[in-house]
Amino acid sequence: MNRLLFVYLLSSSLFAIQPAPKGVIGNILNEQEWNAISQVLDTRASKLFEQNVNFLTPEKLGLSCPIEKDPKTGRIYIHLKDKPNSFLGTGCWKTVSKSILYTPKPKIVARCEVNKTGFKEVEILKKLQGVAGVVKLYSFIKRSESHCDMFLEYCNSGSLLKVEYEHIPIQESDYFQLFDDILTAVHGIHERGYMHRDLHRGNILLTRKGKGPLRARIIDFGQTISLTKDKDKSVVITKSNSPPETFLTSHSNIDRRKAECYAVGVTLYIIVNSLKPAWTRNIVDVRVSELSKEMRLKVHQEVVRLWQESSKTIVPNTLAGDLGLLAHELMNPNPKLRLSLIDAKTRLAQLRQKY
């Protein structure tokens, strides 16, 4: 081979520019910034990583973003926290922004900066990896005794909270996949011996890949507890998703799987109706511990009455109506009659064949 041609081909392969993830160029980075980052990662950065220098500041490399290698997994991240349109939100003990997982193919991920309170969530999430419908954990990097970063699957379509607040109707063509994702995920969490305990519309993220179906991912495992231990813990943190039996008995006497079935039912109801069930909307203002036994019984009776009345508004033999009825049965005020997740999945499969 001609020597000059060989040198040219070699240099071209060394400085090949990786394609940027969709939505990055022109929205977060310009093309010049991306090309510079990609070129540095193929040259100077790789040499520094070999010397166990894993966090590279923008000043060190003359770039607009810091770059980091996770020494445990070998994954390389480009942090976009200080760039426009990269902020994703905040939680009780975390701040979330976009990063780019560079290898093997660049894609956007969610970087969660977590304080010590959130360390428990990391450990739970590790144990739940592989459960379909649970958000994927790519890396966990401990910064100090009080700070760590989680790198999670990025969901590009917001949350069910956004669906409800902005009255965004979900297309009927997406109903079955979303129902299946949520039922499968929560059942899988239970099979691993845990209950999520904070299952609400803000903790159900939505994502769509290309022209594929809308998918659901469950996030935020900071309140997750064992199904069999921690009997002193309340069964549900989100009051509006608390099953009616919490007004009649102590949390230690409640069937935890059935309690979470109720929260699943509320979540599925929102998918079909874009709002919460009528009887859950004011429960958030009720402090059970401050109610007398008589008042608790009255509240429970009112919930039962509203649940029974709501079934009259369901239109049978329509997709929305039949799925709404499935959600309705998951919210049965009587936990003994409440639909289980396995039975709900069976019913869902039957409805798929029907429609």
C-alpha positions as CSV (number, residue, x, y, z in Angstrom):
1,M,0.0,0.0,0.0
2,N,1.2,3.5,-0.8
3,R,2.8,4.9,2.5
4,L,1.0,8.3,2.3
5,L,-2.3,6.6,1.8
6,F,-1.6,4.3,4.8
7,V,-0.8,7.2,7.1
8,Y,-3.9,9.0,5.9
9,L,-6.1,6.0,6.7
10,L,-4.5,5.5,10.0
11,S,-5.0,9.1,11.1
12,S,-8.6,9.1,9.9
13,S,-9.4,6.0,12.0
14,L,-7.8,7.6,15.1
15,F,-9.8,10.8,14.8
16,A,-13.2,9.3,13.6
17,I,-16.0,11.5,14.9
18,Q,-18.7,9.5,16.8
19,P,-22.2,10.5,15.8
20,A,-23.8,12.6,18.5
21,P,-27.0,11.3,20.2
22,K,-30.2,12.7,18.8
23,G,-31.2,16.0,20.2
24,V,-27.7,17.0,21.4
25,I,-26.4,19.1,18.4
26,G,-28.1,22.5,18.3
27,N,-29.9,21.9,21.5
28,I,-27.1,21.3,24.1
29,L,-23.8,21.4,22.2
30,N,-22.9,22.8,18.8
31,E,-21.2,20.7,16.2
32,Q,-17.8,22.2,16.8
33,E,-18.0,21.3,20.6
34,W,-19.0,17.8,19.9
35,N,-16.3,17.2,17.3
36,A,-13.7,18.5,19.7
37,I,-14.9,16.2,22.5
38,S,-14.9,13.2,20.3
39,Q,-11.4,13.9,19.0
40,V,-10.0,14.4,22.6
41,L,-11.6,11.2,23.8
42,D,-9.8,9.3,21.0
43,T,-6.4,10.9,21.9
44,R,-5.4,12.7,25.1
45,A,-8.3,11.5,27.3
46,S,-7.6,7.9,26.6
47,K,-4.0,8.3,27.6
48,L,-5.0,10.0,30.9
49,F,-7.5,7.2,31.6
50,E,-4.7,4.7,31.2
51,Q,-2.9,6.6,33.9
52,N,-5.9,6.2,36.3
53,V,-6.9,9.9,35.9
54,N,-10.6,9.3,35.7
55,F,-12.1,12.8,36.0
56,L,-11.0,15.3,33.4
57,T,-12.0,19.0,33.9
58,P,-12.9,21.2,30.9
59,E,-9.8,23.4,31.7
60,K,-7.5,20.4,31.6
61,L,-8.7,19.4,28.1
62,G,-9.7,22.8,26.6
63,L,-13.3,21.6,26.2
64,S,-16.7,22.9,27.3
65,C,-17.7,19.8,29.4
66,P,-16.0,17.6,31.9
67,I,-15.3,14.0,30.9
68,E,-15.2,11.0,33.3
69,K,-14.5,7.3,33.2
70,D,-16.1,4.9,35.7
71,P,-13.2,2.7,36.8
72,K,-15.5,-0.1,37.7
73,T,-17.4,-0.5,34.5
74,G,-15.0,1.3,32.1
75,R,-17.9,3.4,30.8
76,I,-17.1,7.0,29.7
77,Y,-19.4,9.9,30.4
78,I,-19.6,13.5,29.1
79,H,-21.3,15.7,31.7
80,L,-23.7,18.3,30.4
81,K,-24.9,19.7,33.7
82,D,-23.8,23.3,33.1
83,K,-25.0,23.3,29.5
84,P,-28.4,24.7,28.3
85,N,-31.4,22.3,28.1
86,S,-29.6,19.7,30.2
87,F,-31.4,20.1,33.6
88,L,-34.0,17.3,34.2
89,G,-35.3,18.0,37.7
90,T,-34.8,17.6,41.4
91,G,-36.0,15.2,44.1
92,C,-35.9,15.0,47.9
93,W,-32.2,14.2,47.9
94,K,-31.1,14.4,44.3
95,T,-30.4,16.7,41.3
96,V,-30.9,15.2,37.8
97,S,-29.3,16.4,34.6
98,K,-28.2,14.9,31.3
99,S,-24.9,13.3,30.6
100,I,-23.8,11.3,27.5
101,L,-22.7,7.7,27.8
102,Y,-20.0,7.8,25.2
103,T,-19.2,4.1,24.8
104,P,-19.9,1.8,23.0
105,K,-22.4,4.2,21.1
106,P,-23.1,7.7,22.4
107,K,-26.5,8.1,24.0
108,I,-28.1,10.4,26.6
109,V,-28.4,9.2,30.2
110,A,-29.7,10.7,33.4
111,R,-27.1,11.7,35.9
112,C,-28.5,11.7,39.4
113,E,-26.4,13.5,42.0
114,V,-27.4,11.9,45.3
115,N,-26.7,12.8,48.9
116,K,-26.1,10.3,51.7
117,T,-29.8,9.8,52.3
118,G,-30.1,8.4,48.8
119,F,-27.3,5.8,49.2
120,K,-30.0,3.2,50.1
121,E,-31.7,3.7,46.8
122,V,-28.5,2.8,44.9
123,E,-28.3,-0.5,46.8
124,I,-31.9,-1.4,46.2
125,L,-31.7,-0.4,42.5
126,K,-28.7,-2.7,42.1
127,K,-30.7,-5.6,43.4
128,L,-33.6,-4.8,41.0
129,Q,-31.5,-4.7,37.8
130,G,-32.9,-7.1,35.2
131,V,-36.5,-6.5,36.3
132,A,-38.4,-5.5,33.2
133,G,-39.9,-2.0,33.5
134,V,-37.4,-0.9,36.2
135,V,-35.1,1.9,35.1
136,K,-31.7,0.7,34.1
137,L,-28.6,1.6,36.2
138,Y,-25.5,2.1,34.1
139,S,-23.0,3.2,36.8
140,F,-22.7,4.3,40.4
141,I,-19.7,6.5,41.3
142,K,-19.1,7.3,45.0
143,R,-17.7,10.8,45.4
144,S,-17.4,11.0,49.2
145,E,-19.1,9.6,52.3
146,S,-22.0,11.9,51.7
147,H,-22.3,12.2,47.9
148,C,-22.6,9.8,44.9
149,D,-23.7,9.9,41.3
150,M,-26.0,7.4,39.6
151,F,-26.2,7.1,35.8
152,L,-29.6,5.9,34.8
153,E,-31.5,5.2,31.6
154,Y,-32.9,8.5,30.1
155,C,-36.6,8.6,29.5
156,N,-37.5,11.1,26.8
157,S,-41.3,11.5,27.2
158,G,-41.7,12.9,30.7
159,S,-43.8,11.3,33.4
160,L,-47.4,10.5,34.2
161,L,-47.4,13.6,36.4
162,K,-46.9,15.7,33.3
163,V,-49.7,13.7,31.5
164,E,-52.1,14.6,34.3
165,Y,-51.1,18.2,34.9
166,E,-50.9,19.1,31.3
167,H,-53.9,17.0,30.3
168,I,-52.0,15.2,27.6
169,P,-54.1,12.3,26.3
170,I,-52.2,9.0,25.8
171,Q,-53.0,7.3,22.6
172,E,-55.1,4.2,22.8
173,S,-52.4,2.4,20.8
174,D,-50.0,2.8,23.7
175,Y,-52.4,1.6,26.5
176,F,-51.5,-2.1,26.4
177,Q,-47.8,-1.6,26.5
178,L,-47.9,0.8,29.4
179,F,-50.2,-1.4,31.4
180,D,-48.0,-4.4,30.7
181,D,-44.8,-2.5,31.6
182,I,-46.2,-1.3,35.0
183,L,-47.8,-4.6,36.0
184,T,-44.7,-6.5,35.0
185,A,-42.3,-4.2,36.8
186,V,-44.2,-4.1,40.1
187,H,-44.7,-7.9,40.1
188,G,-41.0,-8.3,39.4
189,I,-40.1,-6.0,42.3
190,H,-42.4,-8.1,44.6
191,E,-40.8,-11.3,43.3
192,R,-37.4,-9.9,44.4
193,G,-38.8,-9.4,47.9
194,Y,-39.5,-5.6,47.9
195,M,-42.3,-3.2,47.6
196,H,-41.8,0.2,46.0
197,R,-44.0,2.0,48.5
198,D,-43.9,5.4,46.6
199,L,-45.5,4.4,43.4
200,H,-47.2,7.5,42.0
201,R,-47.5,9.3,38.7
202,G,-44.2,11.3,39.2
203,N,-42.3,8.1,39.6
204,I,-43.5,6.5,36.4
205,L,-41.4,7.9,33.5
206,L,-42.4,7.4,29.8
207,T,-40.0,6.9,26.9
208,R,-40.3,6.1,23.2
209,K,-37.6,4.9,20.9
210,G,-38.1,6.1,17.3
211,K,-41.5,5.0,16.1
212,G,-41.8,2.2,18.7
213,P,-44.5,2.0,21.4
214,L,-44.5,4.3,24.5
215,R,-42.9,2.5,27.4
216,A,-43.0,3.0,31.1
217,R,-40.1,2.9,33.6
218,I,-40.4,2.9,37.3
219,I,-37.9,5.1,39.2
220,D,-37.1,6.4,42.7
221,F,-36.5,3.5,45.1
222,G,-35.6,5.7,48.1
223,Q,-38.6,4.6,50.1
224,T,-38.5,0.9,49.0
225,I,-38.8,-1.6,51.8
226,S,-38.8,-5.4,52.2
227,L,-42.2,-7.2,51.8
228,T,-41.5,-9.2,54.9
229,K,-39.4,-7.0,57.2
230,D,-39.7,-3.3,58.3
231,K,-43.2,-4.0,59.7
232,D,-43.1,-0.7,61.5
233,K,-43.0,1.2,58.1
234,S,-46.1,2.5,56.4
235,V,-47.2,0.5,53.4
236,V,-47.6,3.6,51.1
237,I,-45.9,7.0,51.3
238,T,-48.1,8.7,48.8
239,K,-51.3,9.4,50.6
240,S,-53.6,9.6,47.6
241,N,-52.4,6.1,46.6
242,S,-53.0,4.7,50.1
243,P,-55.4,1.7,50.1
244,P,-58.7,2.2,52.1
245,E,-57.7,-0.4,54.6
246,T,-55.2,2.0,56.1
247,F,-58.2,3.7,57.7
248,L,-59.3,0.5,59.5
249,T,-56.1,-1.2,60.7
250,S,-52.4,-0.6,61.5
251,H,-49.9,-0.8,58.7
252,S,-48.3,-3.9,60.2
253,N,-51.5,-5.9,59.6
254,I,-51.9,-4.9,55.9
255,D,-51.1,-7.3,53.0
256,R,-48.3,-5.3,51.3
257,R,-48.7,-6.9,47.9
258,K,-52.4,-6.1,47.9
259,A,-51.7,-2.5,49.2
260,E,-49.4,-1.9,46.2
261,C,-51.9,-3.4,43.8
262,Y,-54.2,-0.5,44.8
263,A,-51.4,2.0,44.0
264,V,-50.9,0.3,40.6
265,G,-54.7,0.6,40.0
266,V,-54.6,4.4,40.6
267,T,-51.6,4.7,38.2
268,L,-53.3,2.7,35.5
269,Y,-56.5,4.7,35.9
270,I,-54.5,7.9,35.1
271,I,-53.2,6.4,31.9
272,V,-56.7,5.9,30.6
273,N,-58.4,9.0,32.1
274,S,-55.5,11.6,32.4
275,L,-56.6,12.3,36.0
276,K,-56.8,10.6,39.4
277,P,-59.9,8.7,40.6
278,A,-62.4,11.1,42.3
279,W,-62.1,9.4,45.7
280,T,-58.3,9.8,45.9
281,R,-58.2,13.5,45.3
282,N,-58.8,14.7,48.8
283,I,-57.1,11.9,50.8
284,V,-53.8,13.8,50.6
285,D,-55.3,16.3,53.1
286,V,-56.3,13.6,55.6
287,R,-54.0,12.8,58.5
288,V,-55.2,9.3,59.6
289,S,-53.3,9.5,62.9
290,E,-55.4,12.6,63.9
291,L,-58.8,11.0,63.1
292,S,-61.0,9.3,65.7
293,K,-62.0,5.6,65.1
294,E,-65.5,6.8,64.1
295,M,-64.2,9.3,61.6
296,R,-61.8,6.8,60.1
297,L,-64.8,4.5,59.5
298,K,-66.7,7.3,57.9
299,V,-63.8,8.1,55.5
300,H,-63.5,4.5,54.6
301,Q,-67.3,4.2,53.9
302,E,-67.1,7.3,51.7
303,V,-64.2,5.9,49.7
304,V,-66.2,2.6,49.2
305,R,-69.3,4.6,48.1
306,L,-67.3,6.7,45.5
307,W,-65.5,3.6,44.2
308,Q,-68.9,1.8,43.7
309,E,-70.4,4.9,42.0
310,S,-67.4,5.3,39.7
311,S,-68.1,1.9,38.1
312,K,-71.3,3.3,36.6
313,T,-69.3,5.7,34.4
314,I,-67.2,3.0,32.8
315,V,-68.4,2.2,29.3
316,P,-68.0,-1.5,28.7
317,N,-66.8,-3.2,25.5
318,T,-64.6,-0.3,24.6
319,L,-60.8,-0.4,25.0
320,A,-60.7,2.5,27.4
321,G,-63.7,1.1,29.3
322,D,-62.3,-2.4,29.7
323,L,-58.9,-1.2,30.7
324,G,-60.5,1.3,33.1
325,L,-62.5,-1.6,34.6
326,L,-59.2,-3.6,35.1
327,A,-57.7,-0.6,36.9
328,H,-61.0,-0.2,38.9
329,E,-60.8,-3.8,40.1
330,L,-57.1,-3.3,41.2
331,M,-58.5,-0.5,43.5
332,N,-61.3,-2.6,45.1
333,P,-61.6,-1.3,48.7
334,N,-61.8,-4.8,50.0
335,P,-58.2,-6.2,49.7
336,K,-59.5,-9.8,49.7
337,L,-61.4,-9.1,46.5
338,R,-58.8,-6.8,45.0
339,L,-57.3,-8.1,41.7
340,S,-53.8,-9.4,42.0
341,L,-51.0,-8.4,39.6
342,I,-50.8,-11.8,38.1
343,D,-54.6,-11.9,37.5
344,A,-54.4,-8.4,36.1
345,K,-51.7,-9.5,33.6
346,T,-53.9,-12.5,32.6
347,R,-56.9,-10.1,32.1
348,L,-54.7,-7.8,30.0
349,A,-53.6,-10.6,27.8
350,Q,-57.2,-11.5,27.2
351,L,-58.1,-7.9,26.3
352,R,-55.2,-7.8,23.8
353,Q,-56.8,-10.7,22.0
354,K,-60.2,-9.0,22.1
355,Y,-58.9,-5.8,20.6
